[in-house]
Amino acid sequence: MENQENLQLIMGLIINGGNAKSDAMEAIHAAKVSDFELADQKLKDSDKGLVEAHHSQTSMLTAEASGEKAELSLLLIHGQDHLMNAITFRDMASEVVDVYKKMAGVAID
């Protein structure tokens, strides 16, 4: 895999993972003020960011499985860390939003 292409994929992990985490945090803040419509939208936005980050990750995994070794770098590790933290944070945000909904007497999906 070309170095520039690899860098773009890594940046996809970092940017989309970061956006997904930020959207999940915004969902919690919205739920905290009982704006559950916005909270649900922000969780959906977070999911979209995770899908985009997964596309980058899948491209790198596919290339490596095809024999194109990825250069292990601190930037790649940072990108993977962003993605894993975003996934964990998104899962927790969903639970927190549900708790706020329950406290407000709103039906949980």
N, C-alpha and C positions, 0 to 999 in steps of 0.2 A: 504494500500500500504506500502511495506517495506520502511523503512527510506532510505536505500541505493538506492533503485530503484527511490524513489522520488528525491533524491539528483541528480541522473544521469539525470532525466528529467529536473530538474531545470537548471543544467549545460548545457543541450541541448538548453534551451531557451537563456541562457547568451552567450554561444559560437556562436551558429548559428545566433542569433540576432546581435551580435557584428560583425560577419563576413559579414552579409548582409549589415549592415550600412557601413562598410569599403569598400565593393565592390561598393556600391552606390556612395560613396565619390570619389573612383577611377574613376568611370564613368564620374563624373563632371570634374575631372582633365584631363582626356583623351579628353573630348569634348572641353575643354578650349584650347587645342593645336591642335584642329581639327583632332584628331584621333578617328573618329566616329565609325570605326569598333571595336576598343578596348572599346569605351564607350558602345556600344550596347552589347558587350560580358560581360562587367562588370555588366550591368543591369540584364542580364540573370543570371549571377553568384549570384547576390543579390537575385533574385527570388528563386534560389535553396536554399540559406540559409534560406530564409523566410519559404519555404516549410518544411524544416527540423525542424525549430523552431516550426512551427505549429503542426508538428507530436508530439513533446514533449508536447505541450499545450493540444492537443486533447487527448493524453493518460491520462493526469492528469484530464481533464474534464470528460472523460469516467469513470475513476475510482471513482471519486466523485459522479457521477450520479448513480453508482452502489452501493453506500453506504459506500465507503471507503473514509472517510474524510481526506483531505490533511491537514497537519499541516501548519498553516499560519506562515510564517517566513519572516524575512527581506530579506533573500536570494531569496525566492519565489517572493516577491514584486519586488526585483531588477531584476529578470529574466523577469517578465511581463513588467517591465519598459523598459528593453532592447528591447524586442520584439515590443512593441508599438512605441518606438522611431525609430526603424529600418524600420517599415512599413511606418511611416510618412516620414522619410528621403528618402526612396526608391521612394515614390510617387513624392516628390519634385525633386529628382535627375532626374527623367524622364522628368519633365518639363524643368529643366535647360538644359539638353542635347538637347531637342527640340529647345530651344531658340538659343543655339550655332549653331545647324544645320541650323536654319532659317537665322541667321546672315551670315553663310557661303554659303547660297544658296543651301543647300542640302535638298532633298525631305525628308519630315517627314513621318514616317510610320503611 
